[in-house]
Amino acid sequence: MRYLLLIMIVLLAACGTDDPKPPEANSHEVIPVSAYGKVVEASTTVSKQDLTIRHNVKDKNIYVEVVIPNFNFSSKGKQKKVDGEGYIHLYLNGKKVDEIHQAAFIVKGLPSGKHDVKIELVQNDATSYGVEEEFSVTIP
């Protein structure tokens, strides 16, 4: 956990303001932050109390970290349902925009204004755990 926070701080400090997209761009890009290769064995059902989301806005980007103890993020394409394993459905302003297969990522190139973000935890077969969290950000 300490290493993830350290990497997030280093990435935030290293990111400049040379975003190649103009501020009025209507598209965004989701970038994985890191892949540790560290696997945690999971054997219990995931609940909303287990989910912690940390986010930070810098320039036109949202840096997101999702903390779920005893949960394994599955690789893309894996479809066998396994308790305590899965990925994230990412929604932006009510529309599903991506599937995230790791705990930390960046939503890049958002236009100025208020944006609603929803994180939904799903199993490998895309069925919902019923665990989701929403937050709003304002992009300058």
Secondary structure, DSSP 4 states (H G I P E B T S, - for coil): -HHHHHHHHHHHHH--S--SS-TT----EEEE-----------S---GGG-EEEEEEETTEEEEEEE-TT-EEPPTT--S--TTEEEEEEEETTEEEEEE-SSEEEEE-PPSEEEEEEEEEEETTS-EEEEEEEEEEEE-
